[in-house]
């Protein structure tokens, strides 16, 4: 079912574009809203129009790259995302989309590199730390996974995904007391306290 708020937002953006059809920020926002609603052809058209009006508008390249990634058109996604980062090297979302795409293809070295670039820009962002930790787990770098999950726990001490990931990573490292503590905290957040462990 379509989100009525997003549908209203589309109307507002389209009305504002009638006043200034070359507003690439609003055109990109329109494309992102279409994308959220699953209207991929409309989203693609909005991004392409924004890029026609301003070929150097990095957020439109990044948004088009995310759309291509979601359509499993990875070569086009990677090209758009890399171009966006050449134009504006601080686009965290572009790094995340690259990292996710590489991880889905089991290219963990490049996924780790993309997460490292994103973390250099936003080192306390829990979703980045979680993503970097999951890539470390997938590539069997448990020490790195424990470090990233530990950093994420400092920022979000009650996040159940972080607690579970930290507990499992510490268990892989045979740090059983610390693993037990993290898993107890996870269980308490998920189910309420457990008396016997």
C-alpha positions in Angstrom: 0.0 0.0 0.0 1.4 3.4 -1.0 2.3 5.8 1.8 0.0 8.8 1.6 2.6 11.1 3.0 5.0 10.2 0.3 2.3 10.6 -2.3 1.6 14.1 -1.0 5.3 14.9 -1.0 5.4 13.9 -4.7 2.6 16.4 -5.4 4.4 19.2 -3.5 7.7 18.5 -5.3 6.0 18.3 -8.7 4.2 21.6 -8.0 7.5 23.3 -7.0 9.2 22.0 -10.1 6.5 23.7 -12.2 7.9 27.0 -10.8 11.5 26.0 -11.4 12.0 23.0 -13.5 15.8 23.1 -13.3 15.9 22.7 -9.5 18.1 19.6 -9.4 17.8 19.3 -5.6 14.0 19.0 -5.7 14.2 16.8 -8.9 16.5 14.5 -7.0 14.2 14.5 -4.0 11.3 13.6 -6.3 13.3 10.7 -7.7 14.2 9.4 -4.2 10.5 9.6 -3.2 9.5 7.7 -6.3 12.2 5.2 -5.4 10.8 4.7 -1.9 7.4 4.1 -3.4 8.8 1.5 -5.8 8.1 3.6 -8.8 11.5 2.9 -10.4 10.9 4.2 -13.9 9.7 7.5 -12.5 12.6 7.6 -10.1 15.1 6.9 -12.9 13.5 9.6 -15.1 13.8 12.2 -12.3 17.4 11.4 -11.7 18.3 11.5 -15.4 16.5 14.8 -15.8 18.4 16.2 -12.8 21.7 15.1 -14.4 20.7 16.6 -17.7 20.1 19.9 -16.0 23.3 19.6 -13.9 25.7 16.8 -14.9 28.0 17.6 -11.9 25.3 17.2 -9.3 26.8 14.4 -7.2 23.7 13.5 -5.1 21.8 12.7 -8.3 24.6 10.4 -9.5 24.6 8.7 -6.0 20.8 8.3 -6.0 20.8 6.8 -9.5 23.6 4.5 -8.4 21.5 3.3 -5.5 18.5 2.7 -7.8 20.8 0.7 -10.2 22.0 -1.3 -7.2 18.5 -2.1 -6.1 17.7 -3.2 -9.6 20.8 -5.5 -9.5 22.5 -3.6 -12.3 25.8 -3.5 -10.4 28.2 -2.3 -13.2 26.0 0.8 -13.8 25.5 1.3 -10.0 29.2 1.2 -9.3 30.0 3.6 -12.2 27.3 6.1 -10.9 28.5 5.8 -7.3 32.2 6.2 -8.2 31.3 9.2 -10.3 29.3 10.8 -7.5 32.3 10.3 -5.1 34.7 11.9 -7.6 32.4 14.9 -7.7 31.8 15.0 -3.9 34.0 12.7 -1.9 32.0 13.1 1.4 28.8 11.3 0.3 28.5 8.8 3.0 25.5 7.1 1.4 27.4 6.5 -1.8 30.1 4.7 0.2 27.5 2.6 2.0 25.8 1.6 -1.2 29.2 0.6 -2.6 30.0 -1.4 0.5 26.7 -3.2 0.5 27.0 -4.0 -3.2 30.5 -5.3 -2.8 29.5 -7.4 0.3 26.6 -8.9 -1.7 29.2 -10.0 -4.2 31.5 -11.4 -1.5 34.1 -8.8 -2.4 34.8 -8.2 1.3 38.1 -6.3 0.8 36.4 -3.6 -1.3 33.4 -3.6 1.0 35.7 -3.0 4.0 37.5 -0.2 2.1 34.2 1.5 1.3 33.1 1.2 5.0 36.4 2.6 6.1 36.0 5.6 3.9 32.5 6.2 5.2 33.7 5.8 8.8 36.5 8.3 8.2 33.7 10.8 7.6 31.2 9.7 10.3 33.1 7.6 12.9 30.3 7.4 15.4 27.6 6.4 13.0 26.2 3.1 14.4 24.8 1.8 11.1 28.3 2.2 9.6 30.0 0.5 12.5 27.5 -2.4 12.3 28.0 -2.7 8.6 31.7 -2.8 8.9 31.5 -5.4 11.6 29.2 -7.6 9.6 31.7 -7.5 6.6 34.5 -8.3 9.1 32.4 -11.3 10.3 31.7 -12.5 6.8 35.4 -12.3 6.0 36.3 -14.1 9.2 38.1 -11.1 10.7 36.6 -11.6 14.2 39.0 -9.2 15.9 37.9 -6.4 13.6 34.3 -7.4 14.1 34.6 -7.3 17.8 36.3 -3.9 17.6 33.6 -2.4 15.3 30.8 -3.9 17.4 32.5 -2.6 20.6 32.7 0.9 19.1 29.0 0.6 18.1 28.1 -0.4 21.6 29.7 2.7 23.0 27.4 4.8 20.7 24.3 2.6 21.2 24.6 0.5 24.3 21.0 -0.9 24.0 21.1 -1.8 20.4 20.2 -5.6 20.3 21.9 -6.2 16.9 25.1 -4.7 18.3 24.9 -6.7 21.5 24.3 -9.9 19.6 27.0 -9.3 17.1 29.5 -8.3 19.8 28.7 -11.4 21.8 29.1 -13.7 18.8 32.4 -12.1 17.7 33.8 -12.3 21.2 32.8 -15.9 21.3 34.7 -16.6 18.1 37.8 -15.1 19.8 37.3 -17.3 22.9 36.7 -14.3 25.0 33.9 -16.1 26.7 33.3 -14.0 29.8 32.9 -10.8 27.7 30.8 -12.8 25.1 28.5 -14.0 27.9 28.0 -10.4 29.2 27.1 -9.1 25.8 24.7 -11.9 25.1 23.1 -11.5 28.5 22.6 -7.8 27.7 21.2 -8.8 24.3 18.7 -11.3 25.8 17.7 -8.8 28.5 16.9 -6.2 25.8 15.1 -8.8 23.6 13.2 -10.9 26.2 13.8 -9.4 29.6 16.4 -10.5 32.2 17.4 -14.1 32.4 18.4 -15.5 35.8 20.6 -18.4 34.9 23.4 -18.3 32.4 
